[in-house]
Amino acid sequence: QWALQKMRVPQAWSLTKGRSSIKIAIVDEGVQTGHPDLTGRIVSPYDAVGNDTNQEPNSWDGHGTACAGIAAATSDNGRGIAGVAPRCRVMPIRIAYSARPGANWTTTCSNSSRNCSSPLTWASIPPCA
């Protein structure tokens, strides 16, 4: 993982790899909650598009999962990559999707009390989980 070396992450790991009390919000097109490198790391998911907690991305929408992995993928497990902060948890917030592979992103939030302005509020004041 050349990027970790470039960012000098191994030097930072000598100080900390994060803590489970720290949540990293990934505001994107959703995160695959069953991804092996993110097992046990997902907390308080939110889908601003559907106004629910089912924020799973379409099978072709992988950007949010990739971002979550870069941020907090499990390290030293012999698979995938190591995240920058592998002891932190991930809070996936889906704000966009694409209708088909290769299509542009669409952001269409539901008409409810939690709308397109709410994802950052959700991240700062999550529901009890």
N, C-alpha and C positions, 0 to 999 in steps of 0.2 A: 504494500500500500504506500506508494510514493507520496501521496498527498499528506499522510500523517507525518512522514519524515520532513516534508517541505514546511509544514506548519509547526514543526518541533513538538508534536504531541507526546512522543515518548518522554521528553524532558518534563512536560507538564504532568504526565502520569506519575513521575517520581514524587510529586506533591499530592495529587488526588486524581481519582478516576470518577469523581462525582459521588453523590449520595442518593439513596432511594427516595429521600424526602424532596429532592429537586425534580420538578416536572418540566419537561421541554415541550412546549406547544408546537406542533407541526401544522401550520395553517396552509392547507394545500388541497389536493384532490382525494384525500383519504389515505389511510395506511392499512395494509393487510395485517390485521390483528393476529393472524395465525402464522405469521412469518417466523421461521425457526430462530432467527437472530434477534427477534423482539419478544420471544416468549417470556411472560411474566413482567413485562415492562409497560404494557398498555394500561392507561388509567383515564377514566372519565371521557370517553370519546363523544364527539358531538358532530352532527350533520346539519349544517346551516341550510343546506339545500332542501332537505326533507323535514327539518325541525324535529329530529329524533337522535337517538344514540347509535343508529346503524349507519356508520360512515364508511363502510367498506367500499373501496374504489372499484370501478369497472376493471375487468381483467387486463385491459390495455392501458389503464391509467396507473403507471408505476412510479411516478415522480415523488409522490408523498412518502411512499414506502422507502424509496432510495434516500430521501432526505432524513427520514427517521433512523435509517441504518447508519448514515454518516454521523448523526448526532449521538446515538446511544446503542448501537448494536452490541450484543454480547461479545466480549473479547475472550481469547484463549479457549474457544470451544471447538477448534478444528474445522469450522465451516464459515463460509461467507467472509465478512469483513469485521474489523474491530471498530466500534464507534469512538468518537472523541471522548465522550463521557459515558462509558459503558455501565456505570452503576446508577445512572439517572433513569427516570421513567419518562415515557412518551405520552403526551396528551394529543391524540389526533383530532383535528378539526377540519372537516370537509367543507370547502367553500366553492368548489368548482368541479366540473367533470367534462368529459368530451363524449359526444354522442356516438362516435365510432372511432376505430383506430386511425390515427393521423389527423383527426379533426381538431379544430381550435377548441380551446377551453370555453365553457359556458359557466357563468355564475348567475344562477337564478335561485334566490332564496325564497322560502315559503312565506306566505302572508300570515304571520302570527306574532306573538309577543317576542319571540326570539327570531329576529330577521337578519338581514345582511350586516347590520351594525353590531350584532351580538357576539360574533366569534371571539373577539378579544375580551369582552365581558365574561364569556364562558370560561376562557382560559384563566382569568384572574380570580373569578369567584365560581369554581365548579360546584355542581350539586354533590351532596353526600353520596359516596359510592362505597 
